[in-house]
Amino acid sequence: MEDRRIRKTKKNLKTTLISMLSDMPFEQVSITELCSRADTSRITFYTHYSDKYALVDDIFQDMIREGTAVYEEMQAANNPSASPVISYCNVLDSIMKLYYKNHNFFRHTIPDENPYLAFAFYNYVLETVETHTNKESRVLSLRYSPKKIAGFLCYGIVGFINEGHAENISREKNIEEARELLTRILESDILTTDSI
């Protein structure tokens, strides 16, 4: 466990970086400006991070830990029989809860605005879904590789949700519809050779 002062310093740097994203794209953030706004020395920054990419990676790692905890709570609460469909829906729900809870950060993961952050975010989500699909492949006979299934689900769901935002559909309705679509895909025999 890290010392409380270290945790406080890292939290300050993360919070400062997130606030800077409202003023400039990630690619334009300099360590000098970040440290100035965080009222932290560059030496202190480099004690904890090799560069701004390591800092943003640490932010994503925090999100993954938080999202995993949310997922595990949901699994314990609503999926005692370990249904793969409910399990995938819990993955979707935990990602969406995390996304909206931390919207001040995730709203900056748009490809046109911050390509690096968008790519990193997508890769972390893809990795999470692929890991989950690998786990499910122990009980399900998959028609395609876990990586292909994860790519299909991630691109599809992200596109579906983004288009819902563009159509000004409410957050709740958008998530509900994405969950319904995911459930229908999973309950069909499109991805597996056995019915779920």
C-alpha positions, -999 to 999 in steps of 0.1 A, spaced: 0 0 0 13 34 -9 20 61 16 -9 85 21 13 114 9 21 96 -24 -16 88 -29 -25 124 -23 2 137 -48 -9 112 -74 -46 121 -69 -37 158 -73 -18 151 -106 -47 130 -119 -73 156 -110 -52 184 -125 -47 165 -158 -85 158 -161 -93 194 -155 -67 205 -181 -85 183 -207 -113 209 -207 -88 235 -219 -67 216 -243 -63 183 -261 -42 156 -243 -14 159 -269 -9 196 -260 -6 190 -222 30 196 -211 45 183 -179 56 219 -170 20 232 -173 6 202 -155 30 207 -126 24 244 -125 -14 239 -122 -10 211 -97 14 232 -77 39 203 -78 75 202 -88 86 183 -120 109 163 -98 79 151 -78 60 143 -110 89 123 -124 93 104 -91 59 89 -97 55 89 -135 78 86 -165 56 108 -187 20 120 -192 11 87 -208 21 68 -176 -1 92 -157 -31 87 -179 -25 49 -178 -26 51 -140 -60 69 -143 -73 41 -166 -59 15 -141 -79 32 -113 -110 30 -135 -104 -7 -142 -101 -15 -105 -133 5 -97 -152 -11 -126 -141 -46 -116 -154 -40 -81 -187 -28 -95 -189 -58 -118 -182 -82 -89 -208 -66 -67 -234 -69 -95 -225 -105 -101 -229 -114 -65 -262 -95 -63 -280 -105 -95 -263 -135 -110 -260 -163 -85 -265 -189 -113 -236 -175 -133 -257 -169 -165 -234 -158 -193 -261 -134 -206 -265 -117 -172 -227 -118 -168 -221 -99 -201 -249 -74 -192 -232 -68 -159 -200 -61 -178 -219 -36 -199 -236 -21 -169 -204 -17 -149 -186 0 -178 -215 24 -183 -218 32 -146 -181 39 -145 -183 59 -177 -211 82 -164 -197 84 -129 -164 97 -143 -179 115 -173 -157 145 -166 -128 123 -177 -144 100 -202 -160 128 -222 -125 136 -234 -120 102 -249 -135 112 -283 -113 103 -312 -115 137 -329 -106 155 -297 -80 132 -281 -70 103 -304 -46 88 -278 -72 88 -250 -99 74 -273 -76 46 -285 -64 38 -249 -100 38 -236 -112 15 -264 -82 -9 -258 -89 -11 -221 -126 -19 -228 -117 -44 -255 -92 -61 -232 -118 -63 -204 -144 -78 -227 -119 -102 -243 -108 -114 -208 -145 -119 -199 -151 -138 -232 -120 -160 -225 -135 -169 -191 -169 -176 -207 -153 -198 -234 -146 -224 -207 -184 -230 -205 -196 -220 -239 -187 -232 -274 -177 -200 -292 -181 -198 -330 -154 -171 -332 -123 -162 -312 -127 -143 -280 -108 -114 -296 -132 -112 -326 -163 -115 -303 -149 -88 -280 -142 -65 -310 -176 -71 -324 -194 -64 -291 -172 -34 -282 -174 -16 -316 -211 -24 -319 -221 -13 -284 -199 19 -285 -214 28 -319 -249 21 -307 -245 43 -276 -227 71 -295 -256 71 -321 -281 72 -293 -263 103 -279 -264 119 -313 -302 112 -314 -305 129 -280 -319 97 -264 -317 99 -226 -289 82 -209 -312 57 -192 -330 48 -224 -298 45 -243 -283 21 -217 -316 1 -216 -317 -3 -254 -280 -12 -255 -286 -39 -228 -316 -52 -247 -296 -54 -280 -267 -72 -262 -291 -96 -245 -308 -105 -279 -274 -111 -295 -262 -133 -267 -294 -153 -265 -293 -160 -302 -269 -186 -317 -248 -159 -335 -218 -161 -312 -220 -196 -297 -229 -231 -310 -250 -238 -279 -280 -218 -267 -273 -196 -236 
